[in-house]
């Protein structure tokens, strides 16, 4: 199932996206979806080696767990 969204971008961004989409022989909407997934998979996720390094840092893990507990308790503010 797919959803429609409205995206407002300036002319410069539009032309950059349009040229990039054309260079990959994609429709503009398909290219934007592809680019968003590429960005998220490279910026928002870590590979196994990186996760192993994170988990070795016990102080970091403890801090992350404390932060998660605060979120569950509603003890946070949006900035």
N, C-alpha and C positions, 0 to 999 in steps of 0.2 A: 504494500500500500504506500502511496506517496502523498505528500502534502505540498500545497502551494504556499509560497511566501512572497512577500513584496520586499524588494531590496532597493533602497535609494542610494545611489553612488554618484559621484561627480563625473563630469565628462572625461576627465583624464583617466580615472580608474576604469571607466567603461571601455575606453579605447584600448587600454592595456589588457583588460580581461578578454576583450573581443579578439585582439591580435593573438593572444596566447591560445585561445580556444581554436581559432582558425589554424594555427600552426600545428595543433594536434588533431585537426579534423574532427572537432567536437562541437556540439551545440553549446552556446554560451552557458545555459543553466547547468548542463552536464559538466562543463569545465569548472564552474564555480563550486559545484558539489565535490568534484574530484580534488580541487585545490584545498578546500576546507578539510577534507579527510586527510590529505597529505600533511597539512599543517598540524592537525590534531595528533596524528599518529607519530609525528616526529617531535612534537613539543610536549605532549601531555602524557606520554607513556614512556616507560623505561624498559630496556631489555634485561635479560636475566643477569648478566654480569653487573650492570648498574644497580639492580635491585639487591643483589648480594652485597655490594659495597654499602648500600644504604642500611641494610639490616645489620651489618656489623657495627654500625655506629649506635651503640646502646643509648647514649644520651639523646640523640636525634629521635630514635624510636620512642623513647619515654616521653619526649616532648610532643611528638605527633599523637601518641595515645592520649595524653592529657588534653590536647587541643580537641581531639575527637570527642572526649567525654564532655568538654565544655559545650561543644556544639549540640550534643544530645540533650544537655540540660538547658539549652537555650541561652547560655551565658556568652553571648557574642553580639556585636553591633555591626551593621553594614556600613562601610565607609564609602 
